[in-house]
């Protein structure tokens, strides 16, 4: 499993499933977080790591279009599952 603390600014990640950690009965996830994560999974493109916080966790900024309105969201990657690091394309 990838370690979220190994990510660096400008790395790209793709969200591929809901994190397995969320299935734990002791873990509470707000319904809006589940909806947001499902939107990230449905995207056809990856997300870029925007910044690292003081604890070394990676943050992305995401823009979600709802009709004519664009919503801006920040998301911290704590979980080790549900995402993969995108390998950069090789230059020709």
N, CA, C and O atoms as a Tinker XYZ file with bonds, in Angstrom:
   368  protein
     1  N      0.838000   -1.171000    0.000000    73     2
     2  CA     0.000000    0.000000    0.000000    64     1     3
     3  C      0.890000    1.245000    0.000000    63     2     4     5
     4  O      1.915000    1.278000    0.681000    81     3
     5  N      0.504000    2.250000   -0.752000    73     3     6
     6  CA     1.315000    3.468000   -0.766000    64     5     7
     7  C      1.199000    4.225000    0.557000    63     6     8     9
     8  O      0.161000    4.209000    1.219000    81     7
     9  N      2.268000    4.870000    0.908000    73     7    10
    10  CA     2.300000    5.681000    2.122000    64     9    11
    11  C      2.021000    7.131000    1.735000    63    10    12    13
    12  O      2.784000    7.715000    0.966000    81    11
    13  N      0.943000    7.723000    2.251000    73    11    14
    14  CA     0.624000    9.102000    1.870000    64    13    15
    15  C      1.700000   10.102000    2.271000    63    14    16    17
    16  O      1.782000   11.178000    1.679000    81    15
    17  N      2.523000    9.779000    3.257000    73    15    18
    18  CA     3.582000   10.707000    3.680000    64    17    19
    19  C      4.785000   10.680000    2.741000    63    18    20    21
    20  O      5.697000   11.494000    2.888000    81    19
    21  N      4.802000    9.752000    1.773000    73    19    22
    22  CA     5.891000    9.694000    0.802000    64    21    23
    23  C      5.633000   10.591000   -0.407000    63    22    24    25
    24  O      6.516000   10.773000   -1.246000    81    23
    25  N      4.428000   11.152000   -0.500000    73    23    26
    26  CA     4.095000   12.030000   -1.619000    64    25    27
    27  C      4.777000   13.377000   -1.447000    63    26    28    29
    28  O      5.024000   13.830000   -0.330000    81    27
    29  N      5.075000   14.005000   -2.576000    73    27    30
    30  CA     5.710000   15.320000   -2.570000    64    29    31
    31  C      4.836000   16.299000   -3.354000    63    30    32    33
    32  O      3.959000   15.889000   -4.115000    81    31
    33  N      5.080000   17.577000   -3.164000    73    31    34
    34  CA     4.361000   18.608000   -3.912000    64    33    35
    35  C      4.587000   18.360000   -5.406000    63    34    36    37
    36  O      5.698000   18.043000   -5.828000    81    35
    37  N      3.538000   18.505000   -6.187000    73    35    38
    38  CA     3.485000   18.303000   -7.638000    64    37    39
    39  C      3.365000   16.839000   -8.051000    63    38    40    41
    40  O      3.200000   16.570000   -9.241000    81    39
    41  N      3.441000   15.871000   -7.119000    73    39    42
    42  CA     3.118000   14.494000   -7.482000    64    41    43
    43  C      1.654000   14.451000   -7.890000    63    42    44    45
    44  O      0.852000   15.281000   -7.461000    81    43
    45  N      1.317000   13.475000   -8.722000    73    43    46
    46  CA    -0.072000   13.331000   -9.162000    64    45    47
    47  C     -0.625000   12.025000   -8.624000    63    46    48    49
    48  O      0.064000   11.005000   -8.618000    81    47
    49  N     -1.887000   12.060000   -8.168000    73    47    50
    50  CA    -2.564000   10.874000   -7.656000    64    49    51
    51  C     -3.919000   10.742000   -8.334000    63    50    52    53
    52  O     -4.536000   11.726000   -8.741000    81    51
    53  N     -4.359000    9.499000   -8.442000    73    51    54
    54  CA    -5.694000    9.224000   -8.975000    64    53    55
    55  C     -6.453000    8.453000   -7.898000    63    54    56    57
    56  O     -5.946000    7.492000   -7.320000    81    55
    57  N     -7.662000    8.893000   -7.652000    73    55    58
    58  CA    -8.518000    8.226000   -6.684000    64    57    59
    59  C     -9.283000    7.132000   -7.423000    63    58    60    61
    60  O     -9.972000    7.401000   -8.408000    81    59
    61  N     -9.157000    5.890000   -6.937000    73    59    62
    62  CA    -9.689000    4.747000   -7.671000    64    61    63
    63  C    -10.823000    4.030000   -6.939000    63    62    64    65
    64  O    -11.588000    3.297000   -7.565000    81    63
    65  N    -10.943000    4.228000   -5.637000    73    63    66
    66  CA   -12.014000    3.591000   -4.872000    64    65    67
    67  C    -12.156000    4.301000   -3.531000    63    66    68    69
    68  O    -11.301000    5.095000   -3.138000    81    67
    69  N    -13.244000    4.003000   -2.843000    73    67    70
    70  CA   -13.381000    4.527000   -1.491000    64    69    71
    71  C    -12.339000    3.827000   -0.615000    63    70    72    73
    72  O    -12.116000    2.627000   -0.773000    81    71
    73  N    -11.709000    4.544000    0.289000    73    71    74
    74  CA   -10.675000    3.933000    1.128000    64    73    75
    75  C    -11.235000    2.780000    1.964000    63    74    76    77
    76  O    -12.333000    2.872000    2.512000    81    75
    77  N    -10.468000    1.702000    2.051000    73    75    78
    78  CA   -10.875000    0.542000    2.852000    64    77    79
    79  C    -10.994000    0.909000    4.324000    63    78    80    81
    80  O    -11.794000    0.314000    5.046000    81    79
    81  N    -10.210000    1.878000    4.777000    73    79    82
    82  CA   -10.262000    2.306000    6.179000    64    81    83
    83  C    -11.655000    2.786000    6.566000    63    82    84    85
    84  O    -12.039000    2.705000    7.733000    81    83
    85  N    -12.412000    3.283000    5.595000    73    83    86
    86  CA   -13.743000    3.800000    5.885000    64    85    87
    87  C    -14.742000    2.700000    6.220000    63    86    88    89
    88  O    -15.819000    2.987000    6.743000    81    87
    89  N    -14.403000    1.442000    5.926000    73    87    90
    90  CA   -15.293000    0.315000    6.234000    64    89    91
    91  C    -15.238000   -0.087000    7.703000    63    90    92    93
    92  O    -16.104000   -0.828000    8.171000    81    91
    93  N    -14.253000    0.380000    8.423000    73    91    94
    94  CA   -14.115000    0.049000    9.840000    64    93    95
    95  C    -15.302000    0.649000   10.606000    63    94    96    97
    96  O    -15.571000    1.844000   10.484000    81    95
    97  N    -16.017000   -0.176000   11.402000    73    95    98
    98  CA   -17.176000    0.347000   12.139000    64    97    99
    99  C    -16.839000    1.458000   13.130000    63    98   100   101
   100  O    -17.718000    2.232000   13.508000    81    99
   101  N    -15.581000    1.547000   13.556000    73    99   102
   102  CA   -15.168000    2.599000   14.486000    64   101   103
   103  C    -14.824000    3.900000   13.772000    63   102   104   105
   104  O    -14.550000    4.912000   14.417000    81   103
   105  N    -14.837000    3.874000   12.447000    73   103   106
   106  CA   -14.453000    5.019000   11.630000    64   105   107
   107  C    -15.713000    5.707000   11.129000    63   106   108   109
   108  O    -16.552000    5.064000   10.498000    81   107
   109  N    -15.862000    6.984000   11.393000    73   107   110
   110  CA   -17.035000    7.733000   10.958000    64   109   111
   111  C    -16.655000    8.661000    9.805000    63   110   112   113
   112  O    -15.680000    9.407000    9.886000    81   111
   113  N    -17.443000    8.600000    8.732000    73   111   114
   114  CA   -17.203000    9.443000    7.570000    64   113   115
   115  C    -18.509000   10.171000    7.243000    63   114   116   117
   116  O    -19.562000    9.547000    7.109000    81   115
   117  N    -18.429000   11.472000    7.119000    73   115   118
   118  CA   -19.600000   12.278000    6.801000    64   117   119
   119  C    -20.056000   11.979000    5.373000    63   118   120   121
   120  O    -19.230000   11.720000    4.498000    81   119
   121  N    -21.344000   12.015000    5.143000    73   119   122
   122  CA   -21.916000   11.699000    3.825000    64   121   123
   123  C    -21.376000   12.626000    2.738000    63   122   124   125
   124  O    -21.205000   12.193000    1.599000    81   123
   125  N    -21.107000   13.875000    3.060000    73   123   126
   126  CA   -20.580000   14.800000    2.058000    64   125   127
   127  C    -19.168000   14.396000    1.631000    63   126   128   129
   128  O    -18.784000   14.617000    0.482000    81   127
   129  N    -18.396000   13.809000    2.541000    73   127   130
   130  CA   -17.049000   13.329000    2.194000    64   129   131
   131  C    -17.140000   12.143000    1.239000    63   130   132   133
   132  O    -16.349000   12.038000    0.301000    81   131
   133  N    -18.096000   11.257000    1.473000    73   131   134
   134  CA   -18.285000   10.109000    0.585000    64   133   135
   135  C    -18.685000   10.593000   -0.799000    63   134   136   137
   136  O    -18.162000   10.104000   -1.800000    81   135
   137  N    -19.607000   11.548000   -0.869000    73   135   138
   138  CA   -20.025000   12.101000   -2.170000    64   137   139
   139  C    -18.846000   12.740000   -2.898000    63   138   140   141
   140  O    -18.660000   12.534000   -4.097000    81   139
   141  N    -18.065000   13.507000   -2.172000    73   139   142
   142  CA   -16.907000   14.172000   -2.776000    64   141   143
   143  C    -15.908000   13.142000   -3.299000    63   142   144   145
   144  O    -15.407000   13.276000   -4.415000    81   143
   145  N    -15.618000   12.121000   -2.504000    73   143   146
   146  CA   -14.668000   11.103000   -2.937000    64   145   147
   147  C    -15.186000   10.371000   -4.176000    63   146   148   149
   148  O    -14.403000   10.058000   -5.072000    81   147
   149  N    -16.473000   10.097000   -4.242000    73   147   150
   150  CA   -17.039000    9.444000   -5.430000    64   149   151
   151  C    -16.886000   10.336000   -6.664000    63   150   152   153
   152  O    -16.690000    9.834000   -7.771000    81   151
   153  N    -16.972000   11.641000   -6.480000    73   151   154
   154  CA   -16.757000   12.561000   -7.606000    64   153   155
   155  C    -15.306000   12.515000   -8.065000    63   154   156   157
   156  O    -15.035000   12.551000   -9.265000    81   155
   157  N    -14.369000   12.435000   -7.122000    73   155   158
   158  CA   -12.956000   12.344000   -7.491000    64   157   159
   159  C    -12.671000   11.036000   -8.229000    63   158   160   161
   160  O    -11.870000   11.010000   -9.163000    81   159
   161  N    -13.319000    9.963000   -7.814000    73   159   162
   162  CA   -13.126000    8.661000   -8.460000    64   161   163
   163  C    -13.632000    8.702000   -9.897000    63   162   164   165
   164  O    -13.025000    8.101000  -10.783000    81   163
   165  N    -14.733000    9.400000  -10.135000    73   163   166
   166  CA   -15.329000    9.450000  -11.478000    64   165   167
   167  C    -14.539000   10.315000  -12.453000    63   166   168   169
   168  O    -14.742000   10.214000  -13.663000    81   167
   169  N    -13.659000   11.148000  -11.961000    73   167   170
   170  CA   -12.881000   12.020000  -12.846000    64   169   171
   171  C    -12.038000   11.192000  -13.811000    63   170   172   173
   172  O    -11.623000   10.078000  -13.493000    81   171
   173  N    -11.795000   11.746000  -14.981000    73   171   174
   174  CA   -10.960000   11.083000  -15.976000    64   173   175
   175  C     -9.501000   11.536000  -15.880000    63   174   176   177
   176  O     -8.669000   11.112000  -16.682000    81   175
   177  N     -9.192000   12.383000  -14.918000    73   175   178
   178  CA    -7.833000   12.907000  -14.788000    64   177   179
   179  C     -7.383000   12.847000  -13.329000    63   178   180   181
   180  O     -8.194000   12.693000  -12.417000    81   179
   181  N     -6.097000   12.971000  -13.138000    73   179   182
   182  CA    -5.512000   12.867000  -11.805000    64   181   183
   183  C     -5.551000   14.209000  -11.081000    63   182   184   185
   184  O     -5.896000   15.239000  -11.661000    81   183
   185  N     -5.192000   14.173000   -9.810000    73   183   186
   186  CA    -5.114000   15.384000   -8.986000    64   185   187
   187  C     -3.659000   15.606000   -8.593000    63   186   188   189
   188  O     -2.904000   14.653000   -8.402000    81   187
   189  N     -3.278000   16.867000   -8.476000    73   187   190
   190  CA    -1.901000   17.223000   -8.137000    64   189   191
   191  C     -1.797000   17.560000   -6.655000    63   190   192   193
   192  O     -2.663000   18.234000   -6.098000    81   191
   193  N     -0.726000   17.082000   -6.024000    73   191   194
   194  CA    -0.472000   17.433000   -4.629000    64   193   195
   195  C     -0.111000   18.914000   -4.588000    63   194   196   197
   196  O      0.849000   19.358000   -5.218000    81   195
   197  N     -0.896000   19.655000   -3.838000    73   195   198
   198  CA    -0.763000   21.114000   -3.778000    64   197   199
   199  C      0.225000   21.541000   -2.692000    63   198   200   201
   200  O      1.040000   22.440000   -2.898000    81   199
   201  N      0.139000   20.882000   -1.531000    73   199   202
   202  CA     1.007000   21.271000   -0.425000    64   201   203
   203  C      1.118000   20.135000    0.577000    63   202   204   205
   204  O      0.329000   19.191000    0.555000    81   203
   205  N      2.097000   20.238000    1.448000    73   203   206
   206  CA     2.267000   19.318000    2.572000    64   205   207
   207  C      2.043000   20.111000    3.847000    63   206   208   209
   208  O      2.534000   21.231000    3.990000    81   207
   209  N      1.292000   19.515000    4.780000    73   207   210
   210  CA     1.063000   20.238000    6.035000    64   209   211
   211  C      2.208000   19.985000    7.014000    63   210   212   213
   212  O      3.160000   19.278000    6.686000    81   211
   213  N      2.119000   20.553000    8.199000    73   211   214
   214  CA     3.200000   20.464000    9.181000    64   213   215
   215  C      3.446000   19.038000    9.669000    63   214   216   217
   216  O      4.501000   18.751000   10.236000    81   215
   217  N      2.476000   18.138000    9.452000    73   215   218
   218  CA     2.634000   16.740000    9.842000    64   217   219
   219  C      3.091000   15.858000    8.684000    63   218   220   221
   220  O      3.233000   14.646000    8.848000    81   219
   221  N      3.320000   16.449000    7.526000    73   219   222
   222  CA     3.799000   15.693000    6.375000    64   221   223
   223  C      2.708000   15.093000    5.513000    63   222   224   225
   224  O      3.004000   14.340000    4.585000    81   223
   225  N      1.445000   15.408000    5.798000    73   223   226
   226  CA     0.352000   14.879000    4.987000    64   225   227
   227  C      0.136000   15.744000    3.749000    63   226   228   229
   228  O      0.342000   16.957000    3.769000    81   227
   229  N     -0.282000   15.089000    2.681000    73   227   230
   230  CA    -0.453000   15.739000    1.380000    64   229   231
   231  C     -1.863000   16.286000    1.225000    63   230   232   233
   232  O     -2.835000   15.677000    1.674000    81   231
   233  N     -1.958000   17.443000    0.584000    73   231   234
   234  CA    -3.238000   18.091000    0.316000    64   233   235
   235  C     -3.387000   18.324000   -1.187000    63   234   236   237
   236  O     -2.436000   18.685000   -1.880000    81   235
   237  N     -4.612000   18.104000   -1.664000    73   235   238
   238  CA    -4.950000   18.475000   -3.032000    64   237   239
   239  C     -5.986000   19.573000   -2.977000    63   238   240   241
   240  O     -6.675000   19.733000   -1.969000    81   239
   241  N     -6.101000   20.322000   -4.042000    73   239   242
   242  CA    -7.207000   21.255000   -4.227000    64   241   243
   243  C     -7.991000   20.751000   -5.429000    63   242   244   245
   244  O     -7.412000   20.434000   -6.468000    81   243
   245  N     -9.293000   20.680000   -5.287000    73   243   246
   246  CA   -10.129000   20.166000   -6.374000    64   245   247
   247  C    -11.217000   21.171000   -6.696000    63   246   248   249
   248  O    -11.790000   21.803000   -5.809000    81   247
   249  N    -11.488000   21.306000   -7.985000    73   247   250
   250  CA   -12.596000   22.132000   -8.453000    64   249   251
   251  C    -13.649000   21.186000   -9.014000    63   250   252   253
   252  O    -13.370000   20.369000   -9.892000    81   251
   253  N    -14.861000   21.313000   -8.491000    73   251   254
   254  CA   -15.975000   20.478000   -8.929000    64   253   255
   255  C    -17.025000   21.386000   -9.537000    63   254   256   257
   256  O    -17.488000   22.332000   -8.900000    81   255
   257  N    -17.400000   21.091000  -10.777000    73   255   258
   258  CA   -18.423000   21.897000  -11.450000    64   257   259
   259  C    -19.804000   21.313000  -11.161000    63   258   260   261
   260  O    -20.042000   20.119000  -11.339000    81   259
   261  N    -20.702000   22.180000  -10.714000    73   259   262
   262  CA   -22.101000   21.814000  -10.502000    64   261   263
   263  C    -22.935000   22.804000  -11.294000    63   262   264   265
   264  O    -23.220000   23.907000  -10.827000    81   263
   265  N    -23.328000   22.397000  -12.507000    73   263   266
   266  CA   -24.041000   23.308000  -13.389000    64   265   267
   267  C    -23.099000   24.417000  -13.820000    63   266   268   269
   268  O    -22.036000   24.150000  -14.381000    81   267
   269  N    -23.482000   25.660000  -13.560000    73   267   270
   270  CA   -22.648000   26.812000  -13.917000    64   269   271
   271  C    -21.765000   27.283000  -12.770000    63   270   272   273
   272  O    -21.071000   28.292000  -12.889000    81   271
   273  N    -21.791000   26.552000  -11.657000    73   271   274
   274  CA   -21.052000   26.961000  -10.465000    64   273   275
   275  C    -19.860000   26.035000  -10.266000    63   274   276   277
   276  O    -19.976000   24.818000  -10.415000    81   275
   277  N    -18.717000   26.615000   -9.930000    73   275   278
   278  CA   -17.530000   25.824000   -9.613000    64   277   279
   279  C    -17.304000   25.900000   -8.104000    63   278   280   281
   280  O    -17.221000   26.982000   -7.525000    81   279
   281  N    -17.207000   24.718000   -7.482000    73   279   282
   282  CA   -16.932000   24.638000   -6.050000    64   281   283
   283  C    -15.459000   24.280000   -5.858000    63   282   284   285
   284  O    -14.912000   23.465000   -6.600000    81   283
   285  N    -14.830000   24.883000   -4.873000    73   283   286
   286  CA   -13.427000   24.634000   -4.573000    64   285   287
   287  C    -13.337000   23.849000   -3.266000    63   286   288   289
   288  O    -13.961000   24.210000   -2.268000    81   287
   289  N    -12.559000   22.779000   -3.287000    73   287   290
   290  CA   -12.420000   21.914000   -2.120000    64   289   291
   291  C    -10.952000   21.625000   -1.863000    63   290   292   293
   292  O    -10.152000   21.551000   -2.796000    81   291
   293  N    -10.605000   21.464000   -0.608000    73   291   294
   294  CA    -9.298000   20.962000   -0.214000    64   293   295
   295  C     -9.496000   19.574000    0.377000    63   294   296   297
   296  O    -10.509000   19.310000    1.025000    81   295
   297  N     -8.529000   18.683000    0.154000    73   295   298
   298  CA    -8.652000   17.321000    0.660000    64   297   299
   299  C     -7.278000   16.836000    1.105000    63   298   300   301
   300  O     -6.307000   16.926000    0.355000    81   299
   301  N     -7.205000   16.327000    2.315000    73   299   302
   302  CA    -5.967000   15.776000    2.849000    64   301   303
   303  C     -5.985000   14.257000    2.677000    63   302   304   305
   304  O     -6.995000   13.609000    2.949000    81   303
   305  N     -4.882000   13.704000    2.232000    73   303   306
   306  CA    -4.790000   12.265000    2.022000    64   305   307
   307  C     -4.184000   11.637000    3.273000    63   306   308   309
   308  O     -2.974000   11.708000    3.489000    81   307
   309  N     -5.037000   11.021000    4.098000    73   307   310
   310  CA    -4.607000   10.300000    5.289000    64   309   311
   311  C     -4.540000    8.798000    5.026000    63   310   312   313
   312  O     -3.691000    8.099000    5.579000    81   311
   313  N     -5.439000    8.315000    4.181000    73   311   314
   314  CA    -5.619000    6.893000    3.982000    64   313   315
   315  C     -4.546000    6.304000    3.079000    63   314   316   317
   316  O     -4.003000    6.989000    2.213000    81   315
   317  N     -4.247000    5.021000    3.290000    73   315   318
   318  CA    -3.270000    4.321000    2.461000    64   317   319
   319  C     -3.939000    3.603000    1.293000    63   318   320   321
   320  O     -3.247000    3.088000    0.415000    81   319
   321  N     -5.258000    3.558000    1.266000    73   319   322
   322  CA    -5.965000    2.857000    0.191000    64   321   323
   323  C     -6.901000    3.830000   -0.511000    63   322   324   325
   324  O     -7.201000    4.906000    0.007000    81   323
   325  N     -7.361000    3.435000   -1.706000    73   323   326
   326  CA    -8.313000    4.252000   -2.442000    64   325   327
   327  C     -7.675000    5.181000   -3.463000    63   326   328   329
   328  O     -8.383000    5.849000   -4.216000    81   327
   329  N     -6.358000    5.233000   -3.500000    73   327   330
   330  CA    -5.666000    6.122000   -4.442000    64   329   331
   331  C     -4.382000    5.442000   -4.915000    63   330   332   333
   332  O     -3.863000    4.535000   -4.264000    81   331
   333  N     -3.890000    5.897000   -6.048000    73   331   334
   334  CA    -2.613000    5.420000   -6.566000    64   333   335
   335  C     -1.815000    6.628000   -7.046000    63   334   336   337
   336  O     -2.380000    7.625000   -7.496000    81   335
   337  N     -0.506000    6.519000   -6.942000    73   335   338
   338  CA     0.358000    7.570000   -7.471000    64   337   339
   339  C      0.461000    7.372000   -8.977000    63   338   340   341
   340  O      0.669000    6.255000   -9.450000    81   339
   341  N      0.318000    8.447000   -9.718000    73   339   342
   342  CA     0.385000    8.396000  -11.170000    64   341   343
   343  C      1.837000    8.571000  -11.593000    63   342   344   345
   344  O      2.502000    9.527000  -11.193000    81   343
   345  N      2.316000    7.646000  -12.400000    73   343   346
   346  CA     3.681000    7.733000  -12.908000    64   345   347
   347  C      3.726000    8.743000  -14.046000    63   346   348   349
   348  O      2.873000    8.702000  -14.932000    81   347
   349  N      4.703000    9.650000  -14.041000    73   347   350
   350  CA     4.783000   10.625000  -15.144000    64   349   351
   351  C      5.086000    9.929000  -16.463000    63   350   352   353
   352  O      5.738000    8.885000  -16.495000    81   351
   353  N      4.606000   10.522000  -17.547000    73   351   354
   354  CA     4.876000    9.994000  -18.864000    64   353   355
   355  C      6.339000   10.190000  -19.204000    63   354   356   357
   356  O      6.960000   11.177000  -18.811000    81   355
   357  N      6.879000    9.229000  -19.943000    73   355   358
   358  CA     8.268000    9.353000  -20.375000    64   357   359
   359  C      8.340000   10.335000  -21.525000    63   358   360   361
   360  O      7.505000   10.310000  -22.430000    81   359
   361  N      9.340000   11.200000  -21.487000    73   359   362
   362  CA     9.518000   12.174000  -22.560000    64   361   363
   363  C     10.184000   11.494000  -23.739000    63   362   364   365
   364  O     11.046000   10.630000  -23.579000    81   363
   365  N      9.767000   11.899000  -24.920000    73   363   366
   366  CA    10.336000   11.321000  -26.148000    64   365   367
   367  C     11.642000   11.955000  -26.506000    63   366   368
   368  O     12.253000   11.587000  -27.509000    81   367
